Amino acid sequence: MASKKTKNILRYNAIFDPADEGGFTVTVPKLPGLVTEGDTFEEATRMVKDAIVGYLEVLKEAGEEIPEPDNNSFASPIDVSVSDKFIHA
């Protein structure tokens, strides 16, 4: 009987910044230096998932500690109304 491998889900917050030429550049604050991109949000999401797995594999192979996941925090855009004096210096 083959042993069953279980998969663990780790959650890391990713920041998707629209790129000037289109698509998105993605960073993960808990994983310094991790930067990837995609032409669409969906592609950028796939790319960052792959990049995170690769990043964690490199850390594990190097015997380094895996950063704690962002299990209880998340990022969300918040719109606030401010006067022009905040925008124009």
PDB file of N, CA, C and O in Angstrom, chain B, residues numbered from 101:
ATOM      1  N   MET B 101       0.842  -1.183   0.000  1.00  0.00           N
ATOM      2  CA  MET B 101       0.000   0.000   0.000  1.00  0.00           C
ATOM      3  C   MET B 101       0.887   1.247   0.000  1.00  0.00           C
ATOM      4  O   MET B 101       1.774   1.382   0.842  1.00  0.00           O
ATOM      5  N   ALA B 102       0.647   2.142  -0.933  1.00  0.00           N
ATOM      6  CA  ALA B 102       1.443   3.363  -1.051  1.00  0.00           C
ATOM      7  C   ALA B 102       1.063   4.341   0.052  1.00  0.00           C
ATOM      8  O   ALA B 102      -0.103   4.460   0.429  1.00  0.00           O
ATOM      9  N   SER B 103       2.073   5.034   0.557  1.00  0.00           N
ATOM     10  CA  SER B 103       1.775   6.033   1.584  1.00  0.00           C
ATOM     11  C   SER B 103       1.158   7.264   0.922  1.00  0.00           C
ATOM     12  O   SER B 103       1.506   7.633  -0.199  1.00  0.00           O
ATOM     13  N   LYS B 104       0.255   7.871   1.634  1.00  0.00           N
ATOM     14  CA  LYS B 104      -0.451   9.044   1.124  1.00  0.00           C
ATOM     15  C   LYS B 104       0.265  10.305   1.581  1.00  0.00           C
ATOM     16  O   LYS B 104       0.499  10.492   2.775  1.00  0.00           O
ATOM     17  N   LYS B 105       0.608  11.162   0.644  1.00  0.00           N
ATOM     18  CA  LYS B 105       1.232  12.434   0.992  1.00  0.00           C
ATOM     19  C   LYS B 105       0.148  13.464   1.237  1.00  0.00           C
ATOM     20  O   LYS B 105      -0.806  13.574   0.467  1.00  0.00           O
ATOM     21  N   THR B 106       0.303  14.216   2.313  1.00  0.00           N
ATOM     22  CA  THR B 106      -0.648  15.289   2.574  1.00  0.00           C
ATOM     23  C   THR B 106      -0.035  16.600   2.109  1.00  0.00           C
ATOM     24  O   THR B 106       1.183  16.776   2.131  1.00  0.00           O
ATOM     25  N   LYS B 107      -0.878  17.496   1.698  1.00  0.00           N
ATOM     26  CA  LYS B 107      -0.432  18.821   1.263  1.00  0.00           C
ATOM     27  C   LYS B 107      -0.831  19.823   2.329  1.00  0.00           C
ATOM     28  O   LYS B 107      -1.956  19.820   2.829  1.00  0.00           O
ATOM     29  N   ASN B 108       0.109  20.669   2.659  1.00  0.00           N
ATOM     30  CA  ASN B 108      -0.157  21.757   3.600  1.00  0.00           C
ATOM     31  C   ASN B 108      -0.370  23.033   2.814  1.00  0.00           C
ATOM     32  O   ASN B 108       0.277  23.262   1.792  1.00  0.00           O
ATOM     33  N   ILE B 109      -1.261  23.845   3.287  1.00  0.00           N
ATOM     34  CA  ILE B 109      -1.529  25.135   2.657  1.00  0.00           C
ATOM     35  C   ILE B 109      -0.904  26.219   3.529  1.00  0.00           C
ATOM     36  O   ILE B 109      -1.229  26.350   4.709  1.00  0.00           O
ATOM     37  N   LEU B 110      -0.004  26.992   2.930  1.00  0.00           N
ATOM     38  CA  LEU B 110       0.582  28.148   3.602  1.00  0.00           C
ATOM     39  C   LEU B 110       0.064  29.395   2.909  1.00  0.00           C
ATOM     40  O   LEU B 110      -0.016  29.436   1.681  1.00  0.00           O
ATOM     41  N   ARG B 111      -0.288  30.407   3.678  1.00  0.00           N
ATOM     42  CA  ARG B 111      -0.809  31.653   3.107  1.00  0.00           C
ATOM     43  C   ARG B 111       0.209  32.772   3.310  1.00  0.00           C
ATOM     44  O   ARG B 111       0.616  33.072   4.433  1.00  0.00           O
ATOM     45  N   TYR B 112       0.609  33.384   2.186  1.00  0.00           N
ATOM     46  CA  TYR B 112       1.465  34.561   2.227  1.00  0.00           C
ATOM     47  C   TYR B 112       0.765  35.673   1.463  1.00  0.00           C
ATOM     48  O   TYR B 112       0.226  35.436   0.382  1.00  0.00           O
ATOM     49  N   ASN B 113       0.767  36.877   2.008  1.00  0.00           N
ATOM     50  CA  ASN B 113       0.165  38.017   1.328  1.00  0.00           C
ATOM     51  C   ASN B 113       1.042  38.429   0.149  1.00  0.00           C
ATOM     52  O   ASN B 113       2.262  38.539   0.274  1.00  0.00           O
ATOM     53  N   ALA B 114       0.408  38.652  -0.983  1.00  0.00           N
ATOM     54  CA  ALA B 114       1.107  39.094  -2.190  1.00  0.00           C
ATOM     55  C   ALA B 114       0.582  40.472  -2.572  1.00  0.00           C
ATOM     56  O   ALA B 114      -0.608  40.758  -2.438  1.00  0.00           O
ATOM     57  N   ILE B 115       1.492  41.319  -3.049  1.00  0.00           N
ATOM     58  CA  ILE B 115       1.142  42.673  -3.479  1.00  0.00           C
ATOM     59  C   ILE B 115       1.202  42.702  -5.008  1.00  0.00           C
ATOM     60  O   ILE B 115       2.251  42.450  -5.600  1.00  0.00           O
ATOM     61  N   PHE B 116       0.071  43.012  -5.637  1.00  0.00           N
ATOM     62  CA  PHE B 116      -0.026  43.088  -7.093  1.00  0.00           C
ATOM     63  C   PHE B 116      -0.020  44.560  -7.495  1.00  0.00           C
ATOM     64  O   PHE B 116      -0.964  45.295  -7.205  1.00  0.00           O
ATOM     65  N   ASP B 117       1.043  44.980  -8.159  1.00  0.00           N
ATOM     66  CA  ASP B 117       1.143  46.362  -8.631  1.00  0.00           C
ATOM     67  C   ASP B 117       0.980  46.373 -10.148  1.00  0.00           C
ATOM     68  O   ASP B 117       1.709  45.670 -10.848  1.00  0.00           O
ATOM     69  N   PRO B 118       0.029  47.164 -10.672  1.00  0.00           N
ATOM     70  CA  PRO B 118      -0.112  47.259 -12.133  1.00  0.00           C
ATOM     71  C   PRO B 118       1.190  47.772 -12.752  1.00  0.00           C
ATOM     72  O   PRO B 118       1.762  48.756 -12.282  1.00  0.00           O
ATOM     73  N   ALA B 119       1.647  47.110 -13.793  1.00  0.00           N
ATOM     74  CA  ALA B 119       2.859  47.527 -14.498  1.00  0.00           C
ATOM     75  C   ALA B 119       2.492  48.535 -15.578  1.00  0.00           C
ATOM     76  O   ALA B 119       1.422  48.438 -16.179  1.00  0.00           O
ATOM     77  N   ASP B 120       3.378  49.512 -15.829  1.00  0.00           N
ATOM     78  CA  ASP B 120       3.123  50.546 -16.838  1.00  0.00           C
ATOM     79  C   ASP B 120       2.851  49.945 -18.215  1.00  0.00           C
ATOM     80  O   ASP B 120       2.022  50.458 -18.967  1.00  0.00           O
ATOM     81  N   GLU B 121       3.541  48.871 -18.540  1.00  0.00           N
ATOM     82  CA  GLU B 121       3.391  48.245 -19.855  1.00  0.00           C
ATOM     83  C   GLU B 121       2.252  47.221 -19.898  1.00  0.00           C
ATOM     84  O   GLU B 121       2.055  46.547 -20.909  1.00  0.00           O
ATOM     85  N   GLY B 122       1.508  47.110 -18.800  1.00  0.00           N
ATOM     86  CA  GLY B 122       0.403  46.159 -18.712  1.00  0.00           C
ATOM     87  C   GLY B 122       0.775  45.003 -17.802  1.00  0.00           C
ATOM     88  O   GLY B 122       1.953  44.765 -17.533  1.00  0.00           O
ATOM     89  N   GLY B 123      -0.210  44.307 -17.342  1.00  0.00           N
ATOM     90  CA  GLY B 123       0.036  43.193 -16.441  1.00  0.00           C
ATOM     91  C   GLY B 123       0.338  43.659 -15.030  1.00  0.00           C
ATOM     92  O   GLY B 123       0.015  44.785 -14.649  1.00  0.00           O
ATOM     93  N   PHE B 124       0.958  42.784 -14.264  1.00  0.00           N
ATOM     94  CA  PHE B 124       1.211  43.051 -12.853  1.00  0.00           C
ATOM     95  C   PHE B 124       2.606  42.594 -12.449  1.00  0.00           C
ATOM     96  O   PHE B 124       3.107  41.576 -12.927  1.00  0.00           O
ATOM     97  N   THR B 125       3.221  43.369 -11.558  1.00  0.00           N
ATOM     98  CA  THR B 125       4.427  42.950 -10.858  1.00  0.00           C
ATOM     99  C   THR B 125       3.971  42.541  -9.465  1.00  0.00           C
ATOM    100  O   THR B 125       3.166  43.230  -8.839  1.00  0.00           O
ATOM    101  N   VAL B 126       4.497  41.402  -8.976  1.00  0.00           N
ATOM    102  CA  VAL B 126       4.024  40.868  -7.701  1.00  0.00           C
ATOM    103  C   VAL B 126       5.203  40.671  -6.750  1.00  0.00           C
ATOM    104  O   VAL B 126       6.240  40.129  -7.130  1.00  0.00           O
ATOM    105  N   THR B 127       5.022  41.123  -5.504  1.00  0.00           N
ATOM    106  CA  THR B 127       5.998  40.898  -4.443  1.00  0.00           C
ATOM    107  C   THR B 127       5.287  40.260  -3.255  1.00  0.00           C
ATOM    108  O   THR B 127       4.063  40.322  -3.135  1.00  0.00           O
ATOM    109  N   VAL B 128       6.079  39.649  -2.382  1.00  0.00           N
ATOM    110  CA  VAL B 128       5.545  39.020  -1.173  1.00  0.00           C
ATOM    111  C   VAL B 128       6.354  39.563  -0.004  1.00  0.00           C
ATOM    112  O   VAL B 128       7.515  39.189   0.159  1.00  0.00           O
ATOM    113  N   PRO B 129       5.769  40.440   0.817  1.00  0.00           N
ATOM    114  CA  PRO B 129       6.524  41.099   1.889  1.00  0.00           C
ATOM    115  C   PRO B 129       7.290  40.144   2.816  1.00  0.00           C
ATOM    116  O   PRO B 129       8.401  40.470   3.234  1.00  0.00           O
ATOM    117  N   LYS B 130       6.736  39.000   3.141  1.00  0.00           N
ATOM    118  CA  LYS B 130       7.400  38.068   4.055  1.00  0.00           C
ATOM    119  C   LYS B 130       8.560  37.319   3.401  1.00  0.00           C
ATOM    120  O   LYS B 130       9.334  36.651   4.086  1.00  0.00           O
ATOM    121  N   LEU B 131       8.681  37.430   2.059  1.00  0.00           N
ATOM    122  CA  LEU B 131       9.728  36.707   1.340  1.00  0.00           C
ATOM    123  C   LEU B 131      10.584  37.723   0.578  1.00  0.00           C
ATOM    124  O   LEU B 131      10.383  37.927  -0.620  1.00  0.00           O
ATOM    125  N   PRO B 132      11.535  38.358   1.265  1.00  0.00           N
ATOM    126  CA  PRO B 132      12.334  39.422   0.662  1.00  0.00           C
ATOM    127  C   PRO B 132      13.012  38.980  -0.634  1.00  0.00           C
ATOM    128  O   PRO B 132      13.585  37.894  -0.722  1.00  0.00           O
ATOM    129  N   GLY B 133      12.927  39.852  -1.632  1.00  0.00           N
ATOM    130  CA  GLY B 133      13.565  39.577  -2.913  1.00  0.00           C
ATOM    131  C   GLY B 133      12.702  38.810  -3.890  1.00  0.00           C
ATOM    132  O   GLY B 133      13.061  38.690  -5.061  1.00  0.00           O
ATOM    133  N   LEU B 134      11.567  38.286  -3.439  1.00  0.00           N
ATOM    134  CA  LEU B 134      10.691  37.568  -4.352  1.00  0.00           C
ATOM    135  C   LEU B 134       9.912  38.583  -5.180  1.00  0.00           C
ATOM    136  O   LEU B 134       9.128  39.369  -4.646  1.00  0.00           O
ATOM    137  N   VAL B 135      10.138  38.555  -6.482  1.00  0.00           N
ATOM    138  CA  VAL B 135       9.441  39.428  -7.419  1.00  0.00           C
ATOM    139  C   VAL B 135       9.123  38.597  -8.650  1.00  0.00           C
ATOM    140  O   VAL B 135       9.990  37.898  -9.175  1.00  0.00           O
ATOM    141  N   THR B 136       7.890  38.670  -9.107  1.00  0.00           N
ATOM    142  CA  THR B 136       7.495  37.990 -10.326  1.00  0.00           C
ATOM    143  C   THR B 136       6.501  38.879 -11.048  1.00  0.00           C
ATOM    144  O   THR B 136       6.168  39.961 -10.567  1.00  0.00           O
ATOM    145  N   GLU B 137       6.026  38.431 -12.196  1.00  0.00           N
ATOM    146  CA  GLU B 137       5.082  39.245 -12.964  1.00  0.00           C
ATOM    147  C   GLU B 137       4.216  38.351 -13.828  1.00  0.00           C
ATOM    148  O   GLU B 137       4.489  37.163 -13.999  1.00  0.00           O
ATOM    149  N   GLY B 138       3.166  38.950 -14.367  1.00  0.00           N
ATOM    150  CA  GLY B 138       2.282  38.261 -15.292  1.00  0.00           C
ATOM    151  C   GLY B 138       1.531  39.271 -16.130  1.00  0.00           C
ATOM    152  O   GLY B 138       1.281  40.395 -15.695  1.00  0.00           O
ATOM    153  N   ASP B 139       1.171  38.862 -17.341  1.00  0.00           N
ATOM    154  CA  ASP B 139       0.461  39.757 -18.256  1.00  0.00           C
ATOM    155  C   ASP B 139      -0.987  39.992 -17.837  1.00  0.00           C
ATOM    156  O   ASP B 139      -1.587  40.998 -18.215  1.00  0.00           O
ATOM    157  N   THR B 140      -1.549  39.072 -17.058  1.00  0.00           N
ATOM    158  CA  THR B 140      -2.914  39.202 -16.536  1.00  0.00           C
ATOM    159  C   THR B 140      -2.870  38.910 -15.038  1.00  0.00           C
ATOM    160  O   THR B 140      -1.878  38.384 -14.535  1.00  0.00           O
ATOM    161  N   PHE B 141      -3.942  39.250 -14.329  1.00  0.00           N
ATOM    162  CA  PHE B 141      -4.007  38.947 -12.904  1.00  0.00           C
ATOM    163  C   PHE B 141      -3.910  37.442 -12.683  1.00  0.00           C
ATOM    164  O   PHE B 141      -3.229  36.990 -11.762  1.00  0.00           O
ATOM    165  N   GLU B 142      -4.582  36.673 -13.517  1.00  0.00           N
ATOM    166  CA  GLU B 142      -4.575  35.217 -13.380  1.00  0.00           C
ATOM    167  C   GLU B 142      -3.169  34.655 -13.584  1.00  0.00           C
ATOM    168  O   GLU B 142      -2.722  33.796 -12.825  1.00  0.00           O
ATOM    169  N   GLU B 143      -2.475  35.147 -14.617  1.00  0.00           N
ATOM    170  CA  GLU B 143      -1.115  34.676 -14.866  1.00  0.00           C
ATOM    171  C   GLU B 143      -0.188  35.096 -13.723  1.00  0.00           C
ATOM    172  O   GLU B 143       0.647  34.307 -13.280  1.00  0.00           O
ATOM    173  N   ALA B 144      -0.331  36.327 -13.250  1.00  0.00           N
ATOM    174  CA  ALA B 144       0.499  36.805 -12.141  1.00  0.00           C
ATOM    175  C   ALA B 144       0.247  35.965 -10.890  1.00  0.00           C
ATOM    176  O   ALA B 144       1.180  35.688 -10.136  1.00  0.00           O
ATOM    177  N   THR B 145      -0.994  35.560 -10.662  1.00  0.00           N
ATOM    178  CA  THR B 145      -1.324  34.712  -9.517  1.00  0.00           C
ATOM    179  C   THR B 145      -0.633  33.359  -9.645  1.00  0.00           C
ATOM    180  O   THR B 145      -0.050  32.869  -8.678  1.00  0.00           O
ATOM    181  N   ARG B 146      -0.694  32.751 -10.829  1.00  0.00           N
ATOM    182  CA  ARG B 146      -0.009  31.467 -11.050  1.00  0.00           C
ATOM    183  C   ARG B 146       1.502  31.622 -10.847  1.00  0.00           C
ATOM    184  O   ARG B 146       2.146  30.781 -10.220  1.00  0.00           O
ATOM    185  N   MET B 147       2.046  32.700 -11.381  1.00  0.00           N
ATOM    186  CA  MET B 147       3.484  32.929 -11.294  1.00  0.00           C
ATOM    187  C   MET B 147       3.934  33.115  -9.843  1.00  0.00           C
ATOM    188  O   MET B 147       4.971  32.584  -9.445  1.00  0.00           O
ATOM    189  N   VAL B 148       3.159  33.870  -9.048  1.00  0.00           N
ATOM    190  CA  VAL B 148       3.575  34.103  -7.665  1.00  0.00           C
ATOM    191  C   VAL B 148       3.446  32.824  -6.837  1.00  0.00           C
ATOM    192  O   VAL B 148       4.264  32.582  -5.950  1.00  0.00           O
ATOM    193  N   LYS B 149       2.445  32.014  -7.109  1.00  0.00           N
ATOM    194  CA  LYS B 149       2.336  30.732  -6.396  1.00  0.00           C
ATOM    195  C   LYS B 149       3.563  29.873  -6.673  1.00  0.00           C
ATOM    196  O   LYS B 149       4.146  29.301  -5.752  1.00  0.00           O
ATOM    197  N   ASP B 150       3.953  29.784  -7.938  1.00  0.00           N
ATOM    198  CA  ASP B 150       5.132  29.005  -8.317  1.00  0.00           C
ATOM    199  C   ASP B 150       6.400  29.596  -7.685  1.00  0.00           C
ATOM    200  O   ASP B 150       7.262  28.859  -7.206  1.00  0.00           O
ATOM    201  N   ALA B 151       6.504  30.921  -7.688  1.00  0.00           N
ATOM    202  CA  ALA B 151       7.678  31.582  -7.121  1.00  0.00           C
ATOM    203  C   ALA B 151       7.779  31.343  -5.613  1.00  0.00           C
ATOM    204  O   ALA B 151       8.873  31.145  -5.085  1.00  0.00           O
ATOM    205  N   ILE B 152       6.643  31.362  -4.929  1.00  0.00           N
ATOM    206  CA  ILE B 152       6.647  31.120  -3.479  1.00  0.00           C
ATOM    207  C   ILE B 152       7.134  29.706  -3.190  1.00  0.00           C
ATOM    208  O   ILE B 152       7.983  29.508  -2.320  1.00  0.00           O
ATOM    209  N   VAL B 153       6.609  28.730  -3.905  1.00  0.00           N
ATOM    210  CA  VAL B 153       7.029  27.337  -3.693  1.00  0.00           C
ATOM    211  C   VAL B 153       8.534  27.203  -3.934  1.00  0.00           C
ATOM    212  O   VAL B 153       9.236  26.573  -3.143  1.00  0.00           O
ATOM    213  N   GLY B 154       9.026  27.791  -5.016  1.00  0.00           N
ATOM    214  CA  GLY B 154      10.455  27.747  -5.301  1.00  0.00           C
ATOM    215  C   GLY B 154      11.284  28.422  -4.219  1.00  0.00           C
ATOM    216  O   GLY B 154      12.323  27.900  -3.815  1.00  0.00           O
ATOM    217  N   TYR B 155      10.838  29.563  -3.753  1.00  0.00           N
ATOM    218  CA  TYR B 155      11.526  30.312  -2.695  1.00  0.00           C
ATOM    219  C   TYR B 155      11.629  29.463  -1.433  1.00  0.00           C
ATOM    220  O   TYR B 155      12.695  29.366  -0.826  1.00  0.00           O
ATOM    221  N   LEU B 156      10.500  28.841  -1.039  1.00  0.00           N
ATOM    222  CA  LEU B 156      10.489  28.014   0.170  1.00  0.00           C
ATOM    223  C   LEU B 156      11.375  26.785   0.010  1.00  0.00           C
ATOM    224  O   LEU B 156      12.035  26.371   0.963  1.00  0.00           O
ATOM    225  N   GLU B 157      11.397  26.193  -1.193  1.00  0.00           N
ATOM    226  CA  GLU B 157      12.263  25.037  -1.447  1.00  0.00           C
ATOM    227  C   GLU B 157      13.733  25.409  -1.292  1.00  0.00           C
ATOM    228  O   GLU B 157      14.510  24.649  -0.715  1.00  0.00           O
ATOM    229  N   VAL B 158      14.114  26.576  -1.807  1.00  0.00           N
ATOM    230  CA  VAL B 158      15.502  27.039  -1.677  1.00  0.00           C
ATOM    231  C   VAL B 158      15.859  27.247  -0.207  1.00  0.00           C
ATOM    232  O   VAL B 158      16.939  26.851   0.231  1.00  0.00           O
ATOM    233  N   LEU B 159      14.962  27.864   0.554  1.00  0.00           N
ATOM    234  CA  LEU B 159      15.220  28.059   1.982  1.00  0.00           C
ATOM    235  C   LEU B 159      15.411  26.719   2.685  1.00  0.00           C
ATOM    236  O   LEU B 159      16.341  26.550   3.474  1.00  0.00           O
ATOM    237  N   LYS B 160      14.529  25.772   2.395  1.00  0.00           N
ATOM    238  CA  LYS B 160      14.599  24.454   3.043  1.00  0.00           C
ATOM    239  C   LYS B 160      15.901  23.752   2.695  1.00  0.00           C
ATOM    240  O   LYS B 160      16.562  23.199   3.574  1.00  0.00           O
ATOM    241  N   GLU B 161      16.279  23.768   1.415  1.00  0.00           N
ATOM    242  CA  GLU B 161      17.518  23.127   0.978  1.00  0.00           C
ATOM    243  C   GLU B 161      18.740  23.773   1.631  1.00  0.00           C
ATOM    244  O   GLU B 161      19.737  23.098   1.887  1.00  0.00           O
ATOM    245  N   ALA B 162      18.666  25.074   1.901  1.00  0.00           N
ATOM    246  CA  ALA B 162      19.778  25.796   2.529  1.00  0.00           C
ATOM    247  C   ALA B 162      19.758  25.663   4.053  1.00  0.00           C
ATOM    248  O   ALA B 162      20.639  26.187   4.736  1.00  0.00           O
ATOM    249  N   GLY B 163      18.758  24.966   4.580  1.00  0.00           N
ATOM    250  CA  GLY B 163      18.647  24.789   6.029  1.00  0.00           C
ATOM    251  C   GLY B 163      18.196  26.040   6.751  1.00  0.00           C
ATOM    252  O   GLY B 163      18.390  26.172   7.960  1.00  0.00           O
ATOM    253  N   GLU B 164      17.589  26.964   6.008  1.00  0.00           N
ATOM    254  CA  GLU B 164      17.117  28.202   6.619  1.00  0.00           C
ATOM    255  C   GLU B 164      15.664  28.053   7.070  1.00  0.00           C
ATOM    256  O   GLU B 164      14.936  27.175   6.606  1.00  0.00           O
ATOM    257  N   GLU B 165      15.269  28.925   7.976  1.00  0.00           N
ATOM    258  CA  GLU B 165      13.915  28.891   8.528  1.00  0.00           C
ATOM    259  C   GLU B 165      12.895  29.404   7.514  1.00  0.00           C
ATOM    260  O   GLU B 165      13.137  30.386   6.812  1.00  0.00           O
ATOM    261  N   ILE B 166      11.760  28.729   7.451  1.00  0.00           N
ATOM    262  CA  ILE B 166      10.656  29.151   6.591  1.00  0.00           C
ATOM    263  C   ILE B 166       9.894  30.260   7.322  1.00  0.00           C
ATOM    264  O   ILE B 166       9.482  30.064   8.466  1.00  0.00           O
ATOM    265  N   PRO B 167       9.698  31.424   6.681  1.00  0.00           N
ATOM    266  CA  PRO B 167       8.957  32.511   7.342  1.00  0.00           C
ATOM    267  C   PRO B 167       7.533  32.080   7.722  1.00  0.00           C
ATOM    268  O   PRO B 167       6.869  31.333   7.003  1.00  0.00           O
ATOM    269  N   GLU B 168       7.106  32.574   8.861  1.00  0.00           N
ATOM    270  CA  GLU B 168       5.739  32.286   9.312  1.00  0.00           C
ATOM    271  C   GLU B 168       4.743  32.768   8.265  1.00  0.00           C
ATOM    272  O   GLU B 168       4.875  33.881   7.757  1.00  0.00           O
ATOM    273  N   PRO B 169       3.752  31.951   7.937  1.00  0.00           N
ATOM    274  CA  PRO B 169       2.733  32.399   6.979  1.00  0.00           C
ATOM    275  C   PRO B 169       1.873  33.521   7.555  1.00  0.00           C
ATOM    276  O   PRO B 169       1.861  33.768   8.761  1.00  0.00           O
ATOM    277  N   ASP B 170       1.156  34.187   6.659  1.00  0.00           N
ATOM    278  CA  ASP B 170       0.231  35.260   7.038  1.00  0.00           C
ATOM    279  C   ASP B 170      -1.155  34.669   7.274  1.00  0.00           C
ATOM    280  O   ASP B 170      -2.103  35.023   6.574  1.00  0.00           O
ATOM    281  N   ASN B 171      -1.282  33.781   8.245  1.00  0.00           N
ATOM    282  CA  ASN B 171      -2.548  33.081   8.462  1.00  0.00           C
ATOM    283  C   ASN B 171      -3.673  33.979   8.950  1.00  0.00           C
ATOM    284  O   ASN B 171      -4.839  33.742   8.633  1.00  0.00           O
ATOM    285  N   ASN B 172      -3.338  35.001   9.715  1.00  0.00           N
ATOM    286  CA  ASN B 172      -4.385  35.819  10.319  1.00  0.00           C
ATOM    287  C   ASN B 172      -4.437  37.239   9.794  1.00  0.00           C
ATOM    288  O   ASN B 172      -5.222  38.052  10.283  1.00  0.00           O
ATOM    289  N   SER B 173      -3.616  37.550   8.806  1.00  0.00           N
ATOM    290  CA  SER B 173      -3.641  38.905   8.272  1.00  0.00           C
ATOM    291  C   SER B 173      -3.804  38.861   6.763  1.00  0.00           C
ATOM    292  O   SER B 173      -3.475  37.869   6.111  1.00  0.00           O
ATOM    293  N   PHE B 174      -4.314  39.945   6.228  1.00  0.00           N
ATOM    294  CA  PHE B 174      -4.464  40.055   4.782  1.00  0.00           C
ATOM    295  C   PHE B 174      -4.451  41.526   4.420  1.00  0.00           C
ATOM    296  O   PHE B 174      -4.666  42.398   5.262  1.00  0.00           O
ATOM    297  N   ALA B 175      -4.196  41.779   3.152  1.00  0.00           N
ATOM    298  CA  ALA B 175      -4.177  43.159   2.666  1.00  0.00           C
ATOM    299  C   ALA B 175      -5.461  43.437   1.898  1.00  0.00           C
ATOM    300  O   ALA B 175      -5.997  42.558   1.223  1.00  0.00           O
ATOM    301  N   SER B 176      -5.942  44.656   2.006  1.00  0.00           N
ATOM    302  CA  SER B 176      -7.132  45.061   1.274  1.00  0.00           C
ATOM    303  C   SER B 176      -7.014  46.538   0.942  1.00  0.00           C
ATOM    304  O   SER B 176      -6.637  47.334   1.802  1.00  0.00           O
ATOM    305  N   PRO B 177      -7.327  46.918  -0.284  1.00  0.00           N
ATOM    306  CA  PRO B 177      -7.285  48.344  -0.598  1.00  0.00           C
ATOM    307  C   PRO B 177      -8.401  49.090   0.146  1.00  0.00           C
ATOM    308  O   PRO B 177      -9.527  48.603   0.255  1.00  0.00           O
ATOM    309  N   ILE B 178      -8.067  50.263   0.646  1.00  0.00           N
ATOM    310  CA  ILE B 178      -9.023  51.101   1.374  1.00  0.00           C
ATOM    311  C   ILE B 178      -9.041  52.472   0.712  1.00  0.00           C
ATOM    312  O   ILE B 178      -8.005  53.132   0.638  1.00  0.00           O
ATOM    313  N   ASP B 179     -10.187  52.905   0.235  1.00  0.00           N
ATOM    314  CA  ASP B 179     -10.344  54.225  -0.364  1.00  0.00           C
ATOM    315  C   ASP B 179     -10.776  55.221   0.712  1.00  0.00           C
ATOM    316  O   ASP B 179     -11.700  54.956   1.482  1.00  0.00           O
ATOM    317  N   VAL B 180     -10.099  56.366   0.756  1.00  0.00           N
ATOM    318  CA  VAL B 180     -10.487  57.429   1.684  1.00  0.00           C
ATOM    319  C   VAL B 180     -10.559  58.739   0.911  1.00  0.00           C
ATOM    320  O   VAL B 180      -9.794  58.954  -0.029  1.00  0.00           O
ATOM    321  N   SER B 181     -11.472  59.608   1.304  1.00  0.00           N
ATOM    322  CA  SER B 181     -11.605  60.919   0.686  1.00  0.00           C
ATOM    323  C   SER B 181     -10.737  61.909   1.449  1.00  0.00           C
ATOM    324  O   SER B 181     -10.821  62.008   2.673  1.00  0.00           O
ATOM    325  N   VAL B 182      -9.896  62.645   0.712  1.00  0.00           N
ATOM    326  CA  VAL B 182      -9.044  63.669   1.321  1.00  0.00           C
ATOM    327  C   VAL B 182      -9.109  64.921   0.477  1.00  0.00           C
ATOM    328  O   VAL B 182      -9.464  64.880  -0.701  1.00  0.00           O
ATOM    329  N   SER B 183      -8.759  66.040   1.101  1.00  0.00           N
ATOM    330  CA  SER B 183      -8.771  67.304   0.353  1.00  0.00           C
ATOM    331  C   SER B 183      -7.564  67.366  -0.569  1.00  0.00           C
ATOM    332  O   SER B 183      -6.630  66.574  -0.439  1.00  0.00           O
ATOM    333  N   ASP B 184      -7.591  68.320  -1.508  1.00  0.00           N
ATOM    334  CA  ASP B 184      -6.497  68.490  -2.463  1.00  0.00           C
ATOM    335  C   ASP B 184      -5.160  68.771  -1.788  1.00  0.00           C
ATOM    336  O   ASP B 184      -4.111  68.455  -2.350  1.00  0.00           O
ATOM    337  N   LYS B 185      -5.176  69.359  -0.594  1.00  0.00           N
ATOM    338  CA  LYS B 185      -3.909  69.704   0.063  1.00  0.00           C
ATOM    339  C   LYS B 185      -3.072  68.450   0.375  1.00  0.00           C
ATOM    340  O   LYS B 185      -1.856  68.553   0.538  1.00  0.00           O
ATOM    341  N   PHE B 186      -3.699  67.281   0.460  1.00  0.00           N
ATOM    342  CA  PHE B 186      -2.954  66.050   0.684  1.00  0.00           C
ATOM    343  C   PHE B 186      -2.319  65.528  -0.595  1.00  0.00           C
ATOM    344  O   PHE B 186      -1.309  64.827  -0.543  1.00  0.00           O
ATOM    345  N   ILE B 187      -2.895  65.859  -1.728  1.00  0.00           N
ATOM    346  CA  ILE B 187      -2.463  65.317  -3.014  1.00  0.00           C
ATOM    347  C   ILE B 187      -1.422  66.194  -3.692  1.00  0.00           C
ATOM    348  O   ILE B 187      -0.451  65.684  -4.251  1.00  0.00           O
ATOM    349  N   HIS B 188      -1.611  67.502  -3.650  1.00  0.00           N
ATOM    350  CA  HIS B 188      -0.727  68.430  -4.345  1.00  0.00           C
ATOM    351  C   HIS B 188       0.170  69.149  -3.356  1.00  0.00           C
ATOM    352  O   HIS B 188      -0.309  69.827  -2.447  1.00  0.00           O
ATOM    353  N   ALA B 189       1.456  69.000  -3.535  1.00  0.00           N
ATOM    354  CA  ALA B 189       2.396  69.638  -2.600  1.00  0.00           C
ATOM    355  C   ALA B 189       2.789  71.015  -3.091  1.00  0.00           C
ATOM    356  O   ALA B 189       3.573  71.703  -2.437  1.00  0.00           O
TER     357      ALA B 189
END
